[in-house]
Amino acid sequence: MSVKRKKNKKKKNDSSSSYFSISAEKKKKILGILLILFSVFLFVSIVSYDGRDEANLAGFLSSVSKASEIYNWGGIIGAHLSIFLIRYTIGYFSIVFPFIFFVWGISFYKRISFRLLIHISNFSLLSGIIIASFFGILHKHYGVFQSDKFSGLIGDMLGIRLSGLVGGVVSILLFISAMVALLIFAFDIKIEKVFSAIRNTIRSIMIKEKEGTSIKINKEEDNLEKIKKLRTDKKKKKDKEAPLTAEELMQQEEVKTNIRIIRKDEVTPANGNRILEEERKKV
């Protein structure tokens, strides 16, 4: 009887352990959720970076008492993370880190090949470093920006080293060409298609300019033709009007210069009427 009881106890322990155990798929989903949440938190912390937090965050333990003076949306932890990523890595372009974490978190829910994940991660990191180094040259070599928020420590170091070796202009051209080469490699862009697209755009612009000039010329020609037609119509109207004879001209002049001459002795009709009225009154 004692043997049977021991077997029953073992069965109960196995069922309880299977009930509380987590499968590998569930663990992956939990890890994916955590990565997505962390990426969102990191993104919000970087976007809400405020330089005033550096003065308040002298130390992690001392900054707990100054939590009300934190301007970062992520609180004390978000402020520390944003300061580290922006000041000591690649500036604002450290936003590629939450993007990478987000993609890896989604990969636990959707089937994304491991090769594609590595490809996306490498492209994001390299593009962030190249752009930060470009702004590092503008910050350190040319003094365009006063702060290092766009370049960070890594961008400033790479920009200074490269500009010291080959100069500022050449280093800028090198970073631009490196970014173009990275885009061509990442998206498998063919150079022939790029040049053909540029040629087509230039041709379309030239054709539009020619069409615009031809339309203007046609409008000017139409206006000139209209003016010529109006002039010819006026001439035709003048030609259609018959010329006046000498007698008609003399009659018009007589009508214009026909002035009535009154003698001094001749009584005007108005005065004659007044005299007749006075005589009638006397009678």
PyRosetta script that sets phi, psi and omega in degrees:
from pyrosetta import init, pose_from_sequence

init()
pose = pose_from_sequence("MSVKRKKNKKKKNDSSSSYFSISAEKKKKILGILLILFSVFLFVSIVSYDGRDEANLAGFLSSVSKASEIYNWGGIIGAHLSIFLIRYTIGYFSIVFPFIFFVWGISFYKRISFRLLIHISNFSLLSGIIIASFFGILHKHYGVFQSDKFSGLIGDMLGIRLSGLVGGVVSILLFISAMVALLIFAFDIKIEKVFSAIRNTIRSIMIKEKEGTSIKINKEEDNLEKIKKLRTDKKKKKDKEAPLTAEELMQQEEVKTNIRIIRKDEVTPANGNRILEEERKKV")
pose.set_psi(1, -36.8)
pose.set_omega(1, -179.6)
pose.set_phi(2, -65.3)
pose.set_psi(2, -33.8)
pose.set_omega(2, -179.9)
pose.set_phi(3, -66.4)
pose.set_psi(3, -41.1)
pose.set_omega(3, -179.6)
pose.set_phi(4, -64.6)
pose.set_psi(4, -38.9)
pose.set_omega(4, 179.4)
pose.set_phi(5, -64.1)
pose.set_psi(5, -39.4)
pose.set_omega(5, 178.5)
pose.set_phi(6, -62.9)
pose.set_psi(6, -40.2)
pose.set_omega(6, 178.6)
pose.set_phi(7, -63.8)
pose.set_psi(7, -40.3)
pose.set_omega(7, 178.8)
pose.set_phi(8, -64.3)
pose.set_psi(8, -38.9)
pose.set_omega(8, 177.7)
pose.set_phi(9, -62.9)
pose.set_psi(9, -40.3)
pose.set_omega(9, 178.7)
pose.set_phi(10, -63.9)
pose.set_psi(10, -39.3)
pose.set_omega(10, 179.0)
pose.set_phi(11, -64.4)
pose.set_psi(11, -40.4)
pose.set_omega(11, 178.8)
pose.set_phi(12, -64.2)
pose.set_psi(12, -41.1)
pose.set_omega(12, 178.9)
pose.set_phi(13, -63.9)
pose.set_psi(13, -40.1)
pose.set_omega(13, 178.6)
pose.set_phi(14, -64.6)
pose.set_psi(14, -41.2)
pose.set_omega(14, -179.8)
pose.set_phi(15, -67.4)
pose.set_psi(15, -39.7)
pose.set_omega(15, 179.3)
pose.set_phi(16, -67.5)
pose.set_psi(16, -39.4)
pose.set_omega(16, 178.6)
pose.set_phi(17, -67.2)
pose.set_psi(17, -37.5)
pose.set_omega(17, 177.1)
pose.set_phi(18, -68.9)
pose.set_psi(18, -29.3)
pose.set_omega(18, 179.7)
pose.set_phi(19, -70.4)
pose.set_psi(19, -40.5)
pose.set_omega(19, -177.9)
pose.set_phi(20, -91.1)
pose.set_psi(20, -4.7)
pose.set_omega(20, -179.6)
pose.set_phi(21, -77.3)
pose.set_psi(21, 151.6)
pose.set_omega(21, 179.8)
pose.set_phi(22, -113.7)
pose.set_psi(22, 130.2)
pose.set_omega(22, -179.5)
pose.set_phi(23, -74.0)
pose.set_psi(23, 167.7)
pose.set_omega(23, -178.6)
pose.set_phi(24, -66.2)
pose.set_psi(24, -36.4)
pose.set_omega(24, 179.1)
pose.set_phi(25, -64.9)
pose.set_psi(25, -41.8)
pose.set_omega(25, 178.1)
pose.set_phi(26, -64.6)
pose.set_psi(26, -38.3)
pose.set_omega(26, 177.3)
pose.set_phi(27, -62.6)
pose.set_psi(27, -40.3)
pose.set_omega(27, 178.6)
pose.set_phi(28, -64.4)
pose.set_psi(28, -41.5)
pose.set_omega(28, 179.4)
pose.set_phi(29, -65.7)
pose.set_psi(29, -39.7)
pose.set_omega(29, 177.3)
pose.set_phi(30, -64.2)
pose.set_psi(30, -42.7)
pose.set_omega(30, 177.6)
pose.set_phi(31, -63.3)
pose.set_psi(31, -38.9)
pose.set_omega(31, 177.3)
pose.set_phi(32, -63.5)
pose.set_psi(32, -42.1)
pose.set_omega(32, 177.8)
pose.set_phi(33, -62.6)
pose.set_psi(33, -42.9)
pose.set_omega(33, 179.6)
pose.set_phi(34, -63.2)
pose.set_psi(34, -41.0)
pose.set_omega(34, 178.5)
pose.set_phi(35, -65.4)
pose.set_psi(35, -41.0)
pose.set_omega(35, 179.4)
pose.set_phi(36, -65.3)
pose.set_psi(36, -44.0)
pose.set_omega(36, 178.6)
pose.set_phi(37, -63.9)
pose.set_psi(37, -41.5)
pose.set_omega(37, 178.8)
pose.set_phi(38, -65.3)
pose.set_psi(38, -38.7)
pose.set_omega(38, 178.8)
pose.set_phi(39, -64.8)
pose.set_psi(39, -40.1)
pose.set_omega(39, 177.5)
pose.set_phi(40, -65.3)
pose.set_psi(40, -44.1)
pose.set_omega(40, 178.4)
pose.set_phi(41, -61.6)
pose.set_psi(41, -42.4)
pose.set_omega(41, 179.8)
pose.set_phi(42, -67.1)
pose.set_psi(42, -39.6)
pose.set_omega(42, 177.9)
pose.set_phi(43, -62.6)
pose.set_psi(43, -45.9)
pose.set_omega(43, 178.9)
pose.set_phi(44, -63.1)
pose.set_psi(44, -38.9)
pose.set_omega(44, -179.9)
pose.set_phi(45, -65.8)
pose.set_psi(45, -41.5)
pose.set_omega(45, -179.7)
pose.set_phi(46, -69.3)
pose.set_psi(46, -42.1)
pose.set_omega(46, -178.3)
pose.set_phi(47, -65.4)
pose.set_psi(47, -37.4)
pose.set_omega(47, -177.6)
pose.set_phi(48, -93.4)
pose.set_psi(48, 25.8)
pose.set_omega(48, 178.8)
pose.set_phi(49, -63.1)
pose.set_psi(49, 135.8)
pose.set_omega(49, 178.0)
pose.set_phi(50, -135.5)
pose.set_psi(50, 128.5)
pose.set_omega(50, -178.6)
pose.set_phi(51, -65.0)
pose.set_psi(51, -20.9)
pose.set_omega(51, 180.0)
pose.set_phi(52, -69.1)
pose.set_psi(52, -18.4)
pose.set_omega(52, 179.7)
pose.set_phi(53, -71.5)
pose.set_psi(53, -22.9)
pose.set_omega(53, -177.8)
pose.set_phi(54, -65.5)
pose.set_psi(54, -35.6)
pose.set_omega(54, 179.0)
pose.set_phi(55, -70.6)
pose.set_psi(55, -32.5)
pose.set_omega(55, -178.7)
pose.set_phi(56, -81.9)
pose.set_psi(56, -22.4)
pose.set_omega(56, -174.6)
pose.set_phi(57, -103.7)
pose.set_psi(57, 66.9)
pose.set_omega(57, 176.6)
pose.set_phi(58, -70.6)
pose.set_psi(58, -39.5)
pose.set_omega(58, 176.9)
pose.set_phi(59, -145.4)
pose.set_psi(59, 159.6)
pose.set_omega(59, -175.7)
pose.set_phi(60, -67.1)
pose.set_psi(60, -42.9)
pose.set_omega(60, -177.6)
pose.set_phi(61, -73.4)
pose.set_psi(61, -38.4)
pose.set_omega(61, 179.7)
pose.set_phi(62, -71.9)
pose.set_psi(62, -24.3)
pose.set_omega(62, -179.4)
pose.set_phi(63, -77.5)
pose.set_psi(63, -13.2)
pose.set_omega(63, 179.1)
pose.set_phi(64, -65.2)
pose.set_psi(64, -36.9)
pose.set_omega(64, 179.2)
pose.set_phi(65, -72.1)
pose.set_psi(65, -19.4)
pose.set_omega(65, -179.8)
pose.set_phi(66, -103.6)
pose.set_psi(66, 29.6)
pose.set_omega(66, -176.9)
pose.set_phi(67, -64.3)
pose.set_psi(67, -28.2)
pose.set_omega(67, -179.5)
pose.set_phi(68, -71.4)
pose.set_psi(68, -17.9)
pose.set_omega(68, -178.5)
pose.set_phi(69, -97.6)
pose.set_psi(69, 8.9)
pose.set_omega(69, 180.0)
pose.set_phi(70, -83.2)
pose.set_psi(70, 132.1)
pose.set_omega(70, -178.5)
pose.set_phi(71, -99.1)
pose.set_psi(71, -10.7)
pose.set_omega(71, -179.6)
pose.set_phi(72, -75.8)
pose.set_psi(72, 142.0)
pose.set_omega(72, -179.3)
pose.set_phi(73, -70.0)
pose.set_psi(73, -20.1)
pose.set_omega(73, 179.4)
pose.set_phi(74, -90.1)
pose.set_psi(74, 8.1)
pose.set_omega(74, 179.6)
pose.set_phi(75, 74.6)
pose.set_psi(75, -154.2)
pose.set_omega(75, -177.1)
pose.set_phi(76, -67.2)
pose.set_psi(76, -45.0)
pose.set_omega(76, -179.8)
pose.set_phi(77, -64.6)
pose.set_psi(77, -43.0)
pose.set_omega(77, 178.5)
pose.set_phi(78, -63.3)
pose.set_psi(78, -37.4)
pose.set_omega(78, 178.3)
pose.set_phi(79, -65.7)
pose.set_psi(79, -43.0)
pose.set_omega(79, 178.2)
pose.set_phi(80, -63.4)
pose.set_psi(80, -43.7)
pose.set_omega(80, -179.6)
pose.set_phi(81, -65.0)
pose.set_psi(81, -43.1)
pose.set_omega(81, -179.0)
pose.set_phi(82, -66.3)
pose.set_psi(82, -39.2)
pose.set_omega(82, 178.2)
pose.set_phi(83, -64.1)
pose.set_psi(83, -43.7)
pose.set_omega(83, -179.9)
pose.set_phi(84, -64.3)
pose.set_psi(84, -47.5)
pose.set_omega(84, -175.7)
pose.set_phi(85, -69.6)
pose.set_psi(85, -40.0)
pose.set_omega(85, -175.7)
pose.set_phi(86, -79.6)
pose.set_psi(86, -42.1)
pose.set_omega(86, -175.4)
pose.set_phi(87, -84.0)
pose.set_psi(87, -31.8)
pose.set_omega(87, -170.7)
pose.set_phi(88, -114.9)
pose.set_psi(88, 3.9)
pose.set_omega(88, 176.7)
pose.set_phi(89, -122.6)
pose.set_psi(89, -102.1)
pose.set_omega(89, -174.7)
pose.set_phi(90, -127.6)
pose.set_psi(90, 32.0)
pose.set_omega(90, 174.2)
pose.set_phi(91, 69.2)
pose.set_psi(91, -147.3)
pose.set_omega(91, 179.6)
pose.set_phi(92, -63.8)
pose.set_psi(92, -19.6)
pose.set_omega(92, 179.9)
pose.set_phi(93, -76.9)
pose.set_psi(93, 0.8)
pose.set_omega(93, 170.1)
pose.set_phi(94, -69.1)
pose.set_psi(94, 0.5)
pose.set_omega(94, 174.2)
pose.set_phi(95, -64.5)
pose.set_psi(95, -12.3)
pose.set_omega(95, 176.1)
pose.set_phi(96, -68.1)
pose.set_psi(96, -24.8)
pose.set_omega(96, -179.8)
pose.set_phi(97, -66.2)
pose.set_psi(97, -49.9)
pose.set_omega(97, 175.0)
pose.set_phi(98, -62.4)
pose.set_psi(98, -30.2)
pose.set_omega(98, 176.6)
pose.set_phi(99, -64.4)
pose.set_psi(99, -43.0)
pose.set_omega(99, 179.3)
pose.set_phi(100, -64.2)
pose.set_psi(100, -44.5)
pose.set_omega(100, 178.5)
pose.set_phi(101, -62.4)
pose.set_psi(101, -37.4)
pose.set_omega(101, 179.9)
pose.set_phi(102, -65.4)
pose.set_psi(102, -42.9)
pose.set_omega(102, 179.4)
pose.set_phi(103, -64.5)
pose.set_psi(103, -42.7)
pose.set_omega(103, 178.2)
pose.set_phi(104, -65.7)
pose.set_psi(104, -34.6)
pose.set_omega(104, 176.7)
pose.set_phi(105, -67.5)
pose.set_psi(105, -38.4)
pose.set_omega(105, 177.6)
pose.set_phi(106, -68.0)
pose.set_psi(106, -29.7)
pose.set_omega(106, -178.2)
pose.set_phi(107, -62.3)
pose.set_psi(107, -19.3)
pose.set_omega(107, 177.1)
pose.set_phi(108, -78.4)
pose.set_psi(108, -14.3)
pose.set_omega(108, 179.7)
pose.set_phi(109, -109.1)
pose.set_psi(109, -30.8)
pose.set_omega(109, 177.6)
pose.set_phi(110, -117.7)
pose.set_psi(110, 148.1)
pose.set_omega(110, -178.1)
pose.set_phi(111, -76.9)
pose.set_psi(111, 105.6)
pose.set_omega(111, 175.8)
pose.set_phi(112, -123.2)
pose.set_psi(112, 129.7)
pose.set_omega(112, -176.9)
pose.set_phi(113, -65.7)
pose.set_psi(113, 148.6)
pose.set_omega(113, 179.9)
pose.set_phi(114, -62.7)
pose.set_psi(114, -35.3)
pose.set_omega(114, 179.2)
pose.set_phi(115, -64.1)
pose.set_psi(115, -41.0)
pose.set_omega(115, 179.0)
pose.set_phi(116, -67.0)
pose.set_psi(116, -37.4)
pose.set_omega(116, 177.5)
pose.set_phi(117, -62.9)
pose.set_psi(117, -44.1)
pose.set_omega(117, 177.1)
pose.set_phi(118, -63.9)
pose.set_psi(118, -38.6)
pose.set_omega(118, 179.9)
pose.set_phi(119, -63.1)
pose.set_psi(119, -45.4)
pose.set_omega(119, 179.8)
pose.set_phi(120, -65.6)
pose.set_psi(120, -41.6)
pose.set_omega(120, -179.0)
pose.set_phi(121, -64.8)
pose.set_psi(121, -45.4)
pose.set_omega(121, 179.9)
pose.set_phi(122, -64.7)
pose.set_psi(122, -42.9)
pose.set_omega(122, 179.4)
pose.set_phi(123, -62.6)
pose.set_psi(123, -42.7)
pose.set_omega(123, -179.2)
pose.set_phi(124, -64.7)
pose.set_psi(124, -45.6)
pose.set_omega(124, -179.3)
pose.set_phi(125, -64.8)
pose.set_psi(125, -46.4)
pose.set_omega(125, -178.5)
pose.set_phi(126, -65.4)
pose.set_psi(126, -41.4)
pose.set_omega(126, 179.0)
pose.set_phi(127, -64.8)
pose.set_psi(127, -40.0)
pose.set_omega(127, 177.3)
pose.set_phi(128, -63.8)
pose.set_psi(128, -41.3)
pose.set_omega(128, 179.7)
pose.set_phi(129, -67.3)
pose.set_psi(129, -41.7)
pose.set_omega(129, -178.9)
pose.set_phi(130, -64.8)
pose.set_psi(130, -46.0)
pose.set_omega(130, -178.6)
pose.set_phi(131, -67.3)
pose.set_psi(131, -39.5)
pose.set_omega(131, 177.8)
pose.set_phi(132, -64.4)
pose.set_psi(132, -37.7)
pose.set_omega(132, 177.2)
pose.set_phi(133, -67.3)
pose.set_psi(133, -36.9)
pose.set_omega(133, 176.0)
pose.set_phi(134, -59.8)
pose.set_psi(134, -46.1)
pose.set_omega(134, 177.5)
pose.set_phi(135, -71.5)
pose.set_psi(135, -24.7)
pose.set_omega(135, 174.8)
pose.set_phi(136, -65.5)
pose.set_psi(136, -37.4)
pose.set_omega(136, 175.5)
pose.set_phi(137, -64.5)
pose.set_psi(137, -44.1)
pose.set_omega(137, 179.0)
pose.set_phi(138, -64.4)
pose.set_psi(138, -31.6)
pose.set_omega(138, -178.2)
pose.set_phi(139, -78.6)
pose.set_psi(139, -50.0)
pose.set_omega(139, -172.9)
pose.set_phi(140, -87.9)
pose.set_psi(140, -41.0)
pose.set_omega(140, -174.5)
pose.set_phi(141, -83.2)
pose.set_psi(141, -41.2)
pose.set_omega(141, -176.2)
pose.set_phi(142, -106.6)
pose.set_psi(142, -14.0)
pose.set_omega(142, 178.7)
pose.set_phi(143, 66.9)
pose.set_psi(143, 32.4)
pose.set_omega(143, -179.6)
pose.set_phi(144, -70.9)
pose.set_psi(144, -42.2)
pose.set_omega(144, -179.7)
pose.set_phi(145, -109.2)
pose.set_psi(145, 139.3)
pose.set_omega(145, 179.8)
pose.set_phi(146, -80.1)
pose.set_psi(146, -33.5)
pose.set_omega(146, -178.8)
pose.set_phi(147, -105.8)
pose.set_psi(147, 166.0)
pose.set_omega(147, -179.4)
pose.set_phi(148, -102.3)
pose.set_psi(148, 29.0)
pose.set_omega(148, -177.8)
pose.set_phi(149, -68.8)
pose.set_psi(149, -27.4)
pose.set_omega(149, -178.9)
pose.set_phi(150, -91.3)
pose.set_psi(150, -12.6)
pose.set_omega(150, -176.0)
pose.set_phi(151, -118.6)
pose.set_psi(151, -39.3)
pose.set_omega(151, -176.4)
pose.set_phi(152, 72.8)
pose.set_psi(152, -177.6)
pose.set_omega(152, -178.6)
pose.set_phi(153, -68.8)
pose.set_psi(153, -42.4)
pose.set_omega(153, -178.9)
pose.set_phi(154, -66.1)
pose.set_psi(154, -44.0)
pose.set_omega(154, 179.1)
pose.set_phi(155, -63.6)
pose.set_psi(155, -39.9)
pose.set_omega(155, 178.1)
pose.set_phi(156, -65.4)
pose.set_psi(156, -42.6)
pose.set_omega(156, -179.1)
pose.set_phi(157, -63.7)
pose.set_psi(157, -47.3)
pose.set_omega(157, 179.8)
pose.set_phi(158, -65.9)
pose.set_psi(158, -39.1)
pose.set_omega(158, 179.2)
pose.set_phi(159, -64.8)
pose.set_psi(159, -42.3)
pose.set_omega(159, 179.7)
pose.set_phi(160, -65.7)
pose.set_psi(160, -44.8)
pose.set_omega(160, -177.6)
pose.set_phi(161, -63.1)
pose.set_psi(161, -47.2)
pose.set_omega(161, -176.2)
pose.set_phi(162, -70.7)
pose.set_psi(162, -40.5)
pose.set_omega(162, 178.4)
pose.set_phi(163, -67.3)
pose.set_psi(163, -29.4)
pose.set_omega(163, 175.6)
pose.set_phi(164, -71.0)
pose.set_psi(164, -28.5)
pose.set_omega(164, -179.6)
pose.set_phi(165, -82.1)
pose.set_psi(165, -47.3)
pose.set_omega(165, -172.2)
pose.set_phi(166, -121.3)
pose.set_psi(166, 1.8)
pose.set_omega(166, 180.0)
pose.set_phi(167, 93.5)
pose.set_psi(167, 166.2)
pose.set_omega(167, -175.1)
pose.set_phi(168, -71.3)
pose.set_psi(168, -46.2)
pose.set_omega(168, -176.0)
pose.set_phi(169, -65.6)
pose.set_psi(169, -45.7)
pose.set_omega(169, -178.5)
pose.set_phi(170, -65.8)
pose.set_psi(170, -38.8)
pose.set_omega(170, 179.3)
pose.set_phi(171, -66.1)
pose.set_psi(171, -37.4)
pose.set_omega(171, 176.1)
pose.set_phi(172, -63.3)
pose.set_psi(172, -43.8)
pose.set_omega(172, 178.5)
pose.set_phi(173, -63.8)
pose.set_psi(173, -37.1)
pose.set_omega(173, 178.9)
pose.set_phi(174, -65.2)
pose.set_psi(174, -42.2)
pose.set_omega(174, 179.4)
pose.set_phi(175, -68.0)
pose.set_psi(175, -37.3)
pose.set_omega(175, 177.4)
pose.set_phi(176, -65.0)
pose.set_psi(176, -44.8)
pose.set_omega(176, 179.0)
pose.set_phi(177, -65.7)
pose.set_psi(177, -35.4)
pose.set_omega(177, 177.4)
pose.set_phi(178, -65.5)
pose.set_psi(178, -39.0)
pose.set_omega(178, 178.4)
pose.set_phi(179, -67.3)
pose.set_psi(179, -40.6)
pose.set_omega(179, 178.0)
pose.set_phi(180, -64.3)
pose.set_psi(180, -43.5)
pose.set_omega(180, 178.4)
pose.set_phi(181, -63.1)
pose.set_psi(181, -37.9)
pose.set_omega(181, 178.0)
pose.set_phi(182, -64.7)
pose.set_psi(182, -41.1)
pose.set_omega(182, 177.9)
pose.set_phi(183, -65.1)
pose.set_psi(183, -41.0)
pose.set_omega(183, 179.0)
pose.set_phi(184, -64.1)
pose.set_psi(184, -41.7)
pose.set_omega(184, -179.6)
pose.set_phi(185, -70.4)
pose.set_psi(185, -40.3)
pose.set_omega(185, -175.8)
pose.set_phi(186, -70.4)
pose.set_psi(186, -42.8)
pose.set_omega(186, -176.1)
pose.set_phi(187, -100.8)
pose.set_psi(187, 7.6)
pose.set_omega(187, 177.0)
pose.set_phi(188, 54.2)
pose.set_psi(188, 51.3)
pose.set_omega(188, 179.9)
pose.set_phi(189, -86.8)
pose.set_psi(189, 131.9)
pose.set_omega(189, 177.3)
pose.set_phi(190, -89.0)
pose.set_psi(190, 133.5)
pose.set_omega(190, -176.5)
pose.set_phi(191, -66.1)
pose.set_psi(191, -33.9)
pose.set_omega(191, 179.8)
pose.set_phi(192, -61.3)
pose.set_psi(192, -40.9)
pose.set_omega(192, 179.3)
pose.set_phi(193, -66.6)
pose.set_psi(193, -35.6)
pose.set_omega(193, 179.5)
pose.set_phi(194, -64.6)
pose.set_psi(194, -46.6)
pose.set_omega(194, 180.0)
pose.set_phi(195, -65.7)
pose.set_psi(195, -38.5)
pose.set_omega(195, 178.3)
pose.set_phi(196, -65.3)
pose.set_psi(196, -38.2)
pose.set_omega(196, 177.6)
pose.set_phi(197, -65.4)
pose.set_psi(197, -39.8)
pose.set_omega(197, 178.2)
pose.set_phi(198, -64.5)
pose.set_psi(198, -42.3)
pose.set_omega(198, 178.4)
pose.set_phi(199, -62.6)
pose.set_psi(199, -42.6)
pose.set_omega(199, -179.5)
pose.set_phi(200, -63.6)
pose.set_psi(200, -39.9)
pose.set_omega(200, 178.5)
pose.set_phi(201, -65.6)
pose.set_psi(201, -41.0)
pose.set_omega(201, 178.9)
pose.set_phi(202, -64.9)
pose.set_psi(202, -42.1)
pose.set_omega(202, 178.8)
pose.set_phi(203, -63.6)
pose.set_psi(203, -42.2)
pose.set_omega(203, 179.4)
pose.set_phi(204, -63.3)
pose.set_psi(204, -38.5)
pose.set_omega(204, 178.2)
pose.set_phi(205, -65.5)
pose.set_psi(205, -42.9)
pose.set_omega(205, 179.3)
pose.set_phi(206, -63.7)
pose.set_psi(206, -41.8)
pose.set_omega(206, 179.9)
pose.set_phi(207, -64.0)
pose.set_psi(207, -41.5)
pose.set_omega(207, 178.9)
pose.set_phi(208, -63.7)
pose.set_psi(208, -39.5)
pose.set_omega(208, 178.5)
pose.set_phi(209, -65.3)
pose.set_psi(209, -41.2)
pose.set_omega(209, 178.1)
pose.set_phi(210, -64.3)
pose.set_psi(210, -42.0)
pose.set_omega(210, 178.5)
pose.set_phi(211, -63.3)
pose.set_psi(211, -39.0)
pose.set_omega(211, 178.9)
pose.set_phi(212, -65.2)
pose.set_psi(212, -42.0)
pose.set_omega(212, 178.5)
pose.set_phi(213, -67.2)
pose.set_psi(213, -39.1)
pose.set_omega(213, 178.7)
pose.set_phi(214, -65.2)
pose.set_psi(214, -37.7)
pose.set_omega(214, 178.2)
pose.set_phi(215, -64.9)
pose.set_psi(215, -40.7)
pose.set_omega(215, 178.3)
pose.set_phi(216, -63.0)
pose.set_psi(216, -42.7)
pose.set_omega(216, 179.9)
pose.set_phi(217, -64.0)
pose.set_psi(217, -42.6)
pose.set_omega(217, 179.0)
pose.set_phi(218, -62.7)
pose.set_psi(218, -39.3)
pose.set_omega(218, 178.1)
pose.set_phi(219, -64.3)
pose.set_psi(219, -42.1)
pose.set_omega(219, 178.7)
pose.set_phi(220, -64.0)
pose.set_psi(220, -41.4)
pose.set_omega(220, 177.9)
pose.set_phi(221, -63.8)
pose.set_psi(221, -40.0)
pose.set_omega(221, 177.5)
pose.set_phi(222, -62.8)
pose.set_psi(222, -40.7)
pose.set_omega(222, 178.8)
pose.set_phi(223, -64.7)
pose.set_psi(223, -40.8)
pose.set_omega(223, 178.3)
pose.set_phi(224, -64.2)
pose.set_psi(224, -41.5)
pose.set_omega(224, 178.2)
pose.set_phi(225, -63.1)
pose.set_psi(225, -39.5)
pose.set_omega(225, 177.9)
pose.set_phi(226, -63.2)
pose.set_psi(226, -41.8)
pose.set_omega(226, 178.9)
pose.set_phi(227, -63.4)
pose.set_psi(227, -41.9)
pose.set_omega(227, 178.7)
pose.set_phi(228, -63.2)
pose.set_psi(228, -40.7)
pose.set_omega(228, 179.1)
pose.set_phi(229, -63.5)
pose.set_psi(229, -41.5)
pose.set_omega(229, 178.0)
pose.set_phi(230, -62.3)
pose.set_psi(230, -40.9)
pose.set_omega(230, 179.1)
pose.set_phi(231, -64.8)
pose.set_psi(231, -44.0)
pose.set_omega(231, 179.2)
pose.set_phi(232, -64.7)
pose.set_psi(232, -36.5)
pose.set_omega(232, 177.9)
pose.set_phi(233, -64.7)
pose.set_psi(233, -41.2)
pose.set_omega(233, 178.2)
pose.set_phi(234, -63.3)
pose.set_psi(234, -41.7)
pose.set_omega(234, 179.4)
pose.set_phi(235, -63.7)
pose.set_psi(235, -40.9)
pose.set_omega(235, 179.3)
pose.set_phi(236, -63.4)
pose.set_psi(236, -40.8)
pose.set_omega(236, 178.1)
pose.set_phi(237, -62.3)
pose.set_psi(237, -41.4)
pose.set_omega(237, 178.7)
pose.set_phi(238, -64.9)
pose.set_psi(238, -39.2)
pose.set_omega(238, 179.5)
pose.set_phi(239, -68.0)
pose.set_psi(239, -35.6)
pose.set_omega(239, -180.0)
pose.set_phi(240, -67.0)
pose.set_psi(240, -32.9)
pose.set_omega(240, 178.4)
pose.set_phi(241, -67.3)
pose.set_psi(241, 122.8)
pose.set_omega(241, -177.2)
pose.set_phi(242, -71.8)
pose.set_psi(242, 141.4)
pose.set_omega(242, 179.2)
pose.set_phi(243, -72.5)
pose.set_psi(243, 146.1)
pose.set_omega(243, -179.9)
pose.set_phi(244, -77.1)
pose.set_psi(244, 146.4)
pose.set_omega(244, 177.7)
pose.set_phi(245, -80.8)
pose.set_psi(245, 174.0)
pose.set_omega(245, -179.1)
pose.set_phi(246, -68.6)
pose.set_psi(246, -36.6)
pose.set_omega(246, 179.7)
pose.set_phi(247, -66.3)
pose.set_psi(247, -41.7)
pose.set_omega(247, 179.9)
pose.set_phi(248, -65.0)
pose.set_psi(248, -37.1)
pose.set_omega(248, 176.7)
pose.set_phi(249, -65.2)
pose.set_psi(249, -39.7)
pose.set_omega(249, 178.2)
pose.set_phi(250, -64.4)
pose.set_psi(250, -40.3)
pose.set_omega(250, 178.9)
pose.set_phi(251, -64.3)
pose.set_psi(251, -41.7)
pose.set_omega(251, 178.3)
pose.set_phi(252, -62.6)
pose.set_psi(252, -40.8)
pose.set_omega(252, 178.4)
pose.set_phi(253, -66.1)
pose.set_psi(253, -37.7)
pose.set_omega(253, 178.1)
pose.set_phi(254, -65.1)
pose.set_psi(254, -40.6)
pose.set_omega(254, 178.9)
pose.set_phi(255, -63.4)
pose.set_psi(255, -40.9)
pose.set_omega(255, -179.4)
pose.set_phi(256, -67.4)
pose.set_psi(256, -37.8)
pose.set_omega(256, -174.5)
pose.set_phi(257, -100.3)
pose.set_psi(257, 16.4)
pose.set_omega(257, -179.4)
pose.set_phi(258, -78.4)
pose.set_psi(258, 104.6)
pose.set_omega(258, -177.8)
pose.set_phi(259, -120.0)
pose.set_psi(259, 133.4)
pose.set_omega(259, 180.0)
pose.set_phi(260, -83.0)
pose.set_psi(260, 127.8)
pose.set_omega(260, 179.6)
pose.set_phi(261, -105.0)
pose.set_psi(261, 126.7)
pose.set_omega(261, -177.9)
pose.set_phi(262, -112.6)
pose.set_psi(262, 132.7)
pose.set_omega(262, 177.7)
pose.set_phi(263, -77.0)
pose.set_psi(263, 164.1)
pose.set_omega(263, 178.6)
pose.set_phi(264, -70.8)
pose.set_psi(264, -40.1)
pose.set_omega(264, -177.1)
pose.set_phi(265, -74.8)
pose.set_psi(265, -26.3)
pose.set_omega(265, -176.1)
pose.set_phi(266, -72.9)
pose.set_psi(266, 131.0)
pose.set_omega(266, -178.6)
pose.set_phi(267, -88.2)
pose.set_psi(267, 137.3)
pose.set_omega(267, 178.7)
pose.set_phi(268, -73.9)
pose.set_psi(268, 152.3)
pose.set_omega(268, -178.4)
pose.set_phi(269, -59.3)
pose.set_psi(269, -31.7)
pose.set_omega(269, 179.3)
pose.set_phi(270, -68.2)
pose.set_psi(270, -43.7)
pose.set_omega(270, 179.3)
pose.set_phi(271, -66.2)
pose.set_psi(271, -38.4)
pose.set_omega(271, 178.7)
pose.set_phi(272, -62.3)
pose.set_psi(272, -41.2)
pose.set_omega(272, 178.5)
pose.set_phi(273, -63.7)
pose.set_psi(273, -38.2)
pose.set_omega(273, 178.1)
pose.set_phi(274, -64.7)
pose.set_psi(274, -41.3)
pose.set_omega(274, -179.4)
pose.set_phi(275, -63.6)
pose.set_psi(275, -42.9)
pose.set_omega(275, 179.3)
pose.set_phi(276, -62.8)
pose.set_psi(276, -39.3)
pose.set_omega(276, 179.3)
pose.set_phi(277, -66.0)
pose.set_psi(277, -38.8)
pose.set_omega(277, 178.9)
pose.set_phi(278, -66.1)
pose.set_psi(278, -40.9)
pose.set_omega(278, 178.9)
pose.set_phi(279, -64.5)
pose.set_psi(279, -39.1)
pose.set_omega(279, 178.5)
pose.set_phi(280, -64.1)
pose.set_psi(280, -38.0)
pose.set_omega(280, 178.7)
pose.set_phi(281, -64.7)
pose.set_psi(281, -39.6)
pose.set_omega(281, 179.6)
pose.set_phi(282, -63.3)
pose.set_psi(282, -40.6)
pose.set_omega(282, -179.7)
pose.set_phi(283, -66.9)
pose.dump_pdb("model.pdb")
